[in-house]
Amino acid sequence: MHSEMVLAERSVVLEREDWTMLQRAHEARVDAWIKPRNQRKSRGEKHPVYDFLFEYYSYRPAALRRWHPGLNVGVRGRGSDAFAERPGYVRGADGCVSVDPGDFKVERRTFVFWLLEMLTASAARPGFFGCSGLHEWAMVYQAGPQRHHEWPLRLGQETTDAVLRSQGVRCSHFDAFRFFTPNARPLNRLQPERATTLHYEQPACLHANMDLYKWAYKLAPYCRSELVADAFAFACEIREVDMRASPYDFSALGFEPIRVESPEGRAEFECYQRGFAERAVAIRGELIGLCRDLIHHWAED
């Protein structure tokens, strides 16, 4: 690559040939997710597995497609003016355009401090691998309002409820727990709240690891787009397993169930869960590093 280290600024400068190559690669990668979503939307079709990644998570497809070099990386050459026009970017005296940490809104900086504390605490906490993905079962307990009412419950309502009662549920993630039916909430061995996220978030939780995508895009444009895309791809894989372990029957879509009502199914789910927890370490670690870098820049202002 025709890039050079600018030691005084601790940054990498990418010339046009390099950053346009990265930009095109990112756009092609995310188009594989965005185009099917847009096509479904134009036809008025719903996908119970993948739509979650565009609806629950609020990052617009156009924003996901927009490439950002990330903190401490600048772009230079023809076409870099487009970056200079974006919020959060600044052009230096050398003609290089990069994100400006000082432009991070002061009222949002408390979020970065909170995120660093939460991610660090989660990384240090031992993972719990015994939940068996029963949060989705708790969301339909005793005929609660089903988010995917067009799709049947594999075992029917009565057996689904019996499975939850017999196995119990231990969900540590507030944004899953808040969708439990009122009758299912007392069955949860934990009672997480938004304010107690710091105390409950743990690295084996499927939803916590899917949320790494949310934390990545909330740090845009300071988070490099490759990491945002990595986190999105990771969330896709986790979502597939999450729905395969759910009480719904999505086999018509090619998602064979993970039968967590059985010992074999619970063992299969745990195997996936452990693999995801191991793979989340790198993404979580880079987000922690980015938060620290932003805070370091602000301390120097």
TORVEX-690081 format. One record per residue (C-alpha): z negated, y, x negated. Coordinates in nm, 4 decimals, always signed. Layout:
{pz = Z; py = Y; px = X}
...
// end
This chain:
{pz = +0.0000; py = +0.0000; px = +0.0000}
{pz = +0.0634; py = +0.3578; px = -0.1073}
{pz = -0.2958; py = +0.4638; px = -0.0490}
{pz = -0.5461; py = +0.6251; px = -0.2814}
{pz = -0.9210; py = +0.6479; px = -0.2906}
{pz = -1.0576; py = +0.9991; px = -0.2482}
{pz = -1.3950; py = +0.9440; px = -0.4061}
{pz = -1.5335; py = +1.2874; px = -0.3306}
{pz = -1.4984; py = +1.2197; px = +0.0414}
{pz = -1.5644; py = +0.8438; px = +0.0211}
{pz = -1.2424; py = +0.7941; px = +0.2201}
{pz = -0.9108; py = +0.6136; px = +0.2071}
{pz = -0.5904; py = +0.8095; px = +0.2626}
{pz = -0.3010; py = +0.6210; px = +0.4200}
{pz = +0.0520; py = +0.7442; px = +0.3733}
{pz = +0.2970; py = +0.7324; px = +0.6629}
{pz = +0.4444; py = +0.3937; px = +0.5674}
{pz = +0.1017; py = +0.2332; px = +0.5773}
{pz = -0.0550; py = +0.3885; px = +0.8845}
{pz = +0.2568; py = +0.3469; px = +1.0991}
{pz = +0.2627; py = -0.0220; px = +1.0058}
{pz = -0.1009; py = -0.0576; px = +1.1139}
{pz = -0.0343; py = +0.1413; px = +1.4292}
{pz = +0.2609; py = -0.0742; px = +1.5340}
{pz = +0.0680; py = -0.3952; px = +1.4608}
{pz = -0.2231; py = -0.2778; px = +1.6762}
{pz = +0.0012; py = -0.1772; px = +1.9650}
{pz = +0.1834; py = -0.5112; px = +1.9589}
{pz = -0.1466; py = -0.6986; px = +1.9503}
{pz = -0.3057; py = -0.5255; px = +2.2482}
{pz = +0.0193; py = -0.5231; px = +2.4482}
{pz = -0.0210; py = -0.8989; px = +2.4788}
{pz = -0.3281; py = -0.8257; px = +2.6956}
{pz = -0.2268; py = -0.4966; px = +2.8554}
{pz = +0.1219; py = -0.5867; px = +2.9814}
{pz = +0.0126; py = -0.8884; px = +3.1898}
{pz = -0.2686; py = -0.6765; px = +3.3332}
{pz = -0.0282; py = -0.3961; px = +3.4305}
{pz = +0.2179; py = -0.6434; px = +3.5799}
{pz = -0.0547; py = -0.8013; px = +3.7921}
{pz = -0.1737; py = -0.4616; px = +3.9040}
{pz = +0.1783; py = -0.3540; px = +4.0071}
{pz = +0.2024; py = -0.6686; px = +4.2231}
{pz = -0.1434; py = -0.6184; px = +4.3704}
{pz = -0.2667; py = -0.9432; px = +4.2145}
{pz = -0.6205; py = -1.0123; px = +4.0986}
{pz = -0.7238; py = -1.2362; px = +3.8115}
{pz = -1.0863; py = -1.3512; px = +3.8385}
{pz = -1.1232; py = -1.4109; px = +3.4650}
{pz = -0.9322; py = -1.1383; px = +3.2818}
{pz = -0.9590; py = -0.8414; px = +3.5196}
{pz = -1.3270; py = -0.8204; px = +3.4299}
{pz = -1.2304; py = -0.6951; px = +3.0852}
{pz = -1.0462; py = -0.3980; px = +3.2370}
{pz = -1.2687; py = -0.3252; px = +3.5361}
{pz = -1.6271; py = -0.3912; px = +3.4307}
{pz = -1.5464; py = -0.2368; px = +3.0936}
{pz = -1.4220; py = +0.1149; px = +3.1569}
{pz = -1.1881; py = +0.1585; px = +2.8597}
{pz = -0.8430; py = +0.2375; px = +2.9956}
{pz = -0.5508; py = +0.0259; px = +2.8714}
{pz = -0.3823; py = +0.3399; px = +2.7329}
{pz = -0.6956; py = +0.4183; px = +2.5322}
{pz = -0.7164; py = +0.0609; px = +2.4028}
{pz = -0.3543; py = +0.0881; px = +2.2896}
{pz = -0.4086; py = +0.4170; px = +2.1026}
{pz = -0.4588; py = +0.3445; px = +1.7352}
{pz = -0.7358; py = +0.5167; px = +1.5348}
{pz = -0.7815; py = +0.4701; px = +1.1589}
{pz = -1.1592; py = +0.5032; px = +1.1891}
{pz = -1.4289; py = +0.6857; px = +0.9971}
{pz = -1.3612; py = +0.7667; px = +0.6299}
{pz = -0.9892; py = +0.6884; px = +0.6655}
{pz = -0.7280; py = +0.9615; px = +0.6769}
{pz = -0.3564; py = +0.9682; px = +0.7533}
{pz = -0.0951; py = +1.1853; px = +0.5913}
{pz = +0.2763; py = +1.2491; px = +0.6202}
{pz = +0.5287; py = +1.2998; px = +0.8978}
{pz = +0.3814; py = +1.2252; px = +1.2369}
{pz = +0.0215; py = +1.2922; px = +1.1386}
{pz = +0.0259; py = +1.6113; px = +1.3469}
{pz = -0.0200; py = +1.3926; px = +1.6541}
{pz = -0.3612; py = +1.2863; px = +1.5239}
{pz = -0.4613; py = +1.6467; px = +1.4493}
{pz = -0.4127; py = +1.7281; px = +1.8181}
{pz = -0.6587; py = +1.4599; px = +1.9316}
{pz = -1.0272; py = +1.5316; px = +2.0009}
{pz = -1.2490; py = +1.4399; px = +1.7080}
{pz = -0.9835; py = +1.4865; px = +1.4388}
{pz = -0.9473; py = +1.7565; px = +1.1747}
{pz = -0.6838; py = +1.8366; px = +0.9126}
{pz = -0.8126; py = +1.8924; px = +0.5608}
{pz = -0.6865; py = +2.1340; px = +0.3015}
{pz = -0.4884; py = +1.8515; px = +0.1398}
{pz = -0.2945; py = +1.7925; px = +0.4614}
{pz = -0.4800; py = +1.4698; px = +0.5407}
{pz = -0.5905; py = +1.4176; px = +0.9030}
{pz = -0.9092; py = +1.2218; px = +0.9739}
{pz = -1.1906; py = +1.1985; px = +1.2245}
{pz = -1.4644; py = +1.4535; px = +1.1792}
{pz = -1.8160; py = +1.3063; px = +1.2254}
{pz = -1.9443; py = +1.6572; px = +1.2852}
{pz = -1.7305; py = +1.6750; px = +1.5990}
{pz = -1.9332; py = +1.3935; px = +1.7599}
{pz = -2.0968; py = +1.5682; px = +2.0537}
{pz = -2.4595; py = +1.6460; px = +1.9827}
{pz = -2.5694; py = +1.5228; px = +2.3251}
{pz = -2.4109; py = +1.1836; px = +2.2494}
{pz = -2.5697; py = +1.1384; px = +1.9092}
{pz = -2.8868; py = +1.0000; px = +2.0657}
{pz = -2.6703; py = +0.7142; px = +2.1930}
{pz = -2.5732; py = +0.6235; px = +1.8351}
{pz = -2.9390; py = +0.6188; px = +1.7262}
{pz = -3.0231; py = +0.3978; px = +2.0261}
{pz = -2.7264; py = +0.1685; px = +1.9617}
{pz = -2.8238; py = +0.1240; px = +1.5979}
{pz = -3.1780; py = +0.0311; px = +1.6978}
{pz = -3.0605; py = -0.2075; px = +1.9696}
{pz = -2.7986; py = -0.3855; px = +1.7581}
{pz = -3.0349; py = -0.4152; px = +1.4621}
{pz = -3.3122; py = -0.5569; px = +1.6788}
{pz = -3.0730; py = -0.8026; px = +1.8428}
{pz = -2.9399; py = -0.9187; px = +1.5058}
{pz = -3.2932; py = -0.9846; px = +1.3796}
{pz = -3.4052; py = -1.1715; px = +1.6907}
{pz = -3.3659; py = -1.5516; px = +1.7129}
{pz = -3.0988; py = -1.6589; px = +1.9581}
{pz = -3.1871; py = -1.8447; px = +2.2774}
{pz = -2.9405; py = -2.1259; px = +2.3446}
{pz = -3.0920; py = -2.2770; px = +2.6568}
{pz = -2.9594; py = -2.0538; px = +2.9344}
{pz = -2.6643; py = -2.2847; px = +3.0200}
{pz = -2.4701; py = -1.9876; px = +3.1571}
{pz = -2.6555; py = -1.9977; px = +3.4875}
{pz = -2.6401; py = -1.6220; px = +3.5420}
{pz = -2.3191; py = -1.6619; px = +3.7461}
{pz = -2.4931; py = -1.9246; px = +3.9598}
{pz = -2.7745; py = -1.6773; px = +4.0274}
{pz = -2.5176; py = -1.4222; px = +4.1462}
{pz = -2.4162; py = -1.6465; px = +4.4375}
{pz = -2.7549; py = -1.8034; px = +4.5103}
{pz = -2.8206; py = -1.8671; px = +4.8806}
{pz = -2.4824; py = -1.7345; px = +4.9931}
{pz = -2.5106; py = -1.4007; px = +4.8201}
{pz = -2.2052; py = -1.1726; px = +4.8146}
{pz = -1.9518; py = -1.3500; px = +4.5954}
{pz = -1.7462; py = -1.1385; px = +4.3589}
{pz = -1.4742; py = -1.4039; px = +4.3616}
{pz = -1.4881; py = -1.4962; px = +4.7296}
{pz = -1.1233; py = -1.6087; px = +4.7231}
{pz = -1.2220; py = -1.8999; px = +4.5001}
{pz = -1.4303; py = -2.1982; px = +4.6127}
{pz = -1.7619; py = -2.3049; px = +4.4681}
{pz = -1.7106; py = -2.6337; px = +4.2846}
{pz = -2.0186; py = -2.7990; px = +4.4317}
{pz = -2.0503; py = -2.6089; px = +4.7573}
{pz = -2.3263; py = -2.3614; px = +4.8409}
{pz = -2.6132; py = -2.6043; px = +4.9000}
{pz = -2.5652; py = -2.8008; px = +4.5774}
{pz = -2.5040; py = -2.4839; px = +4.3783}
{pz = -2.8378; py = -2.3466; px = +4.4968}
{pz = -3.0111; py = -2.6753; px = +4.4190}
{pz = -2.8794; py = -2.6755; px = +4.0620}
{pz = -3.0195; py = -2.3292; px = +3.9996}
{pz = -3.3591; py = -2.4209; px = +4.1417}
{pz = -3.3791; py = -2.7460; px = +3.9470}
{pz = -3.2764; py = -2.6031; px = +3.6108}
{pz = -3.4279; py = -2.2582; px = +3.6369}
{pz = -3.2706; py = -1.9499; px = +3.4864}
{pz = -3.3704; py = -1.7492; px = +3.1801}
{pz = -3.1357; py = -1.4524; px = +3.1563}
{pz = -3.2234; py = -1.1787; px = +2.9082}
{pz = -2.9304; py = -0.9460; px = +2.9809}
{pz = -2.9982; py = -0.6668; px = +3.2284}
{pz = -2.6337; py = -0.6071; px = +3.3189}
{pz = -2.6078; py = -0.9702; px = +3.4274}
{pz = -2.9512; py = -0.9824; px = +3.5900}
{pz = -2.8830; py = -0.6781; px = +3.8075}
{pz = -2.6097; py = -0.8745; px = +3.9881}
{pz = -2.8430; py = -1.1616; px = +4.0802}
{pz = -2.8974; py = -1.2043; px = +4.4521}
{pz = -3.2378; py = -1.0776; px = +4.5708}
{pz = -3.3589; py = -1.4347; px = +4.6211}
{pz = -3.2468; py = -1.5391; px = +4.2730}
{pz = -3.4244; py = -1.2626; px = +4.0828}
{pz = -3.7756; py = -1.4106; px = +4.1172}
{pz = -3.6398; py = -1.7397; px = +3.9774}
{pz = -3.5520; py = -1.5710; px = +3.6467}
{pz = -3.8205; py = -1.6305; px = +3.3868}
{pz = -3.7509; py = -1.2844; px = +3.2463}
{pz = -3.7291; py = -0.9600; px = +3.4404}
{pz = -3.5163; py = -0.7341; px = +3.2181}
{pz = -3.4712; py = -0.3677; px = +3.2981}
{pz = -3.2377; py = -0.1069; px = +3.1573}
{pz = -3.5281; py = +0.0509; px = +2.9718}
{pz = -3.6290; py = -0.2809; px = +2.8117}
{pz = -3.2864; py = -0.3694; px = +2.6680}
{pz = -3.4218; py = -0.3135; px = +2.3168}
{pz = -3.6832; py = -0.5825; px = +2.3750}
{pz = -3.4644; py = -0.8446; px = +2.5415}
{pz = -3.1163; py = -0.8283; px = +2.3866}
{pz = -3.0580; py = -1.1383; px = +2.1747}
{pz = -2.7617; py = -1.2683; px = +1.9707}
{pz = -2.6937; py = -1.5922; px = +2.1607}
{pz = -2.6334; py = -1.4158; px = +2.4921}
{pz = -2.2699; py = -1.4387; px = +2.6021}
{pz = -2.2817; py = -1.1032; px = +2.7789}
{pz = -2.4456; py = -0.9312; px = +2.4817}
{pz = -2.1649; py = -1.0580; px = +2.2607}
{pz = -1.8986; py = -0.9532; px = +2.5100}
{pz = -2.0603; py = -0.6088; px = +2.5119}
{pz = -1.9784; py = -0.5654; px = +2.1437}
{pz = -1.6395; py = -0.4589; px = +2.2782}
{pz = -1.8074; py = -0.1867; px = +2.4849}
{pz = -2.0060; py = -0.0567; px = +2.1894}
{pz = -1.6928; py = -0.0531; px = +1.9724}
{pz = -1.4850; py = +0.1543; px = +2.2134}
{pz = -1.7734; py = +0.3877; px = +2.2894}
{pz = -1.7667; py = +0.4774; px = +1.9190}
{pz = -1.3928; py = +0.5590; px = +1.9269}
{pz = -1.2225; py = +0.7374; px = +1.7583}
{pz = -1.4754; py = +0.6853; px = +1.4776}
{pz = -1.4488; py = +0.3074; px = +1.5148}
{pz = -1.1271; py = +0.1683; px = +1.3689}
{pz = -0.8949; py = +0.0246; px = +1.6315}
{pz = -0.8668; py = -0.3103; px = +1.4573}
{pz = -1.2380; py = -0.3673; px = +1.5200}
{pz = -1.2049; py = -0.2597; px = +1.8842}
{pz = -0.9200; py = -0.5105; px = +1.9250}
{pz = -1.1185; py = -0.7811; px = +1.7460}
{pz = -1.4081; py = -0.7220; px = +1.9852}
{pz = -1.1727; py = -0.7289; px = +2.2855}
{pz = -1.0160; py = -1.0581; px = +2.1743}
{pz = -1.3657; py = -1.1991; px = +2.1211}
{pz = -1.4731; py = -1.0830; px = +2.4672}
{pz = -1.1666; py = -1.2576; px = +2.6154}
{pz = -1.2696; py = -1.5899; px = +2.4637}
{pz = -1.6279; py = -1.5517; px = +2.5775}
{pz = -1.5205; py = -1.4542; px = +2.9290}
{pz = -1.3109; py = -1.7694; px = +2.9578}
{pz = -1.6077; py = -1.9892; px = +2.8666}
{pz = -1.8373; py = -1.7865; px = +3.0897}
{pz = -1.6116; py = -1.8491; px = +3.3907}
{pz = -1.5546; py = -2.2148; px = +3.3049}
{pz = -1.9322; py = -2.2601; px = +3.3184}
{pz = -1.9603; py = -2.0667; px = +3.6444}
{pz = -2.0033; py = -2.2327; px = +3.9848}
{pz = -1.6478; py = -2.1358; px = +4.0829}
{pz = -1.3492; py = -2.3686; px = +4.0654}
{pz = -1.0810; py = -2.1989; px = +3.8564}
{pz = -0.9027; py = -2.5197; px = +3.7599}
{pz = -0.5887; py = -2.4020; px = +3.9437}
{pz = -0.5650; py = -2.1272; px = +3.6810}
{pz = -0.5976; py = -2.3758; px = +3.3971}
{pz = -0.9685; py = -2.3227; px = +3.3346}
{pz = -1.1308; py = -2.6634; px = +3.3342}
{pz = -1.4974; py = -2.6437; px = +3.4320}
{pz = -1.7836; py = -2.6826; px = +3.1913}
{pz = -2.0172; py = -2.8808; px = +3.4142}
{pz = -2.3498; py = -2.7256; px = +3.3183}
{pz = -2.5155; py = -2.9133; px = +3.6025}
{pz = -2.4950; py = -3.2189; px = +3.3740}
{pz = -2.6531; py = -3.2814; px = +3.0293}
{pz = -2.3042; py = -3.3233; px = +2.8786}
{pz = -2.1884; py = -2.9921; px = +3.0232}
{pz = -2.4970; py = -2.8097; px = +2.8984}
{pz = -2.4404; py = -2.9508; px = +2.5508}
{pz = -2.0762; py = -2.8376; px = +2.5603}
{pz = -2.1785; py = -2.4886; px = +2.6702}
{pz = -2.4390; py = -2.4634; px = +2.3958}
{pz = -2.1790; py = -2.5622; px = +2.1372}
{pz = -1.9593; py = -2.2716; px = +2.2459}
{pz = -2.2607; py = -2.0428; px = +2.2585}
{pz = -2.3599; py = -2.1217; px = +1.9008}
{pz = -2.0062; py = -2.0669; px = +1.7783}
{pz = -1.9888; py = -1.7288; px = +1.9499}
{pz = -2.3264; py = -1.6262; px = +1.8074}
{pz = -2.2051; py = -1.7026; px = +1.4550}
{pz = -1.8799; py = -1.5140; px = +1.5023}
{pz = -2.0535; py = -1.2120; px = +1.6548}
{pz = -2.2424; py = -1.1477; px = +1.3324}
{pz = -1.9459; py = -0.9821; px = +1.1583}
{pz = -1.8549; py = -0.7549; px = +1.4515}
{pz = -2.2157; py = -0.6561; px = +1.5155}
{pz = -2.2667; py = -0.5955; px = +1.1432}
{pz = -1.9704; py = -0.3596; px = +1.1185}
{pz = -2.0885; py = -0.1655; px = +1.4234}
{pz = -2.4323; py = -0.1331; px = +1.2657}
{pz = -2.2694; py = -0.0045; px = +0.9476}
{pz = -2.0620; py = +0.2479; px = +1.1418}
{pz = -2.3691; py = +0.3811; px = +1.3229}
{pz = -2.5468; py = +0.4218; px = +0.9902}
{pz = -2.2477; py = +0.5997; px = +0.8379}
{pz = -2.2292; py = +0.8448; px = +1.1296}
{pz = -2.6009; py = +0.9169; px = +1.1061}
{pz = -2.5666; py = +0.9638; px = +0.7288}
{pz = -2.2891; py = +1.2190; px = +0.7817}
{pz = -2.4985; py = +1.4129; px = +1.0321}
{pz = -2.7942; py = +1.4172; px = +0.7945}
{pz = -2.5722; py = +1.5807; px = +0.5328}
{pz = -2.4495; py = +1.8551; px = +0.7709}
// end
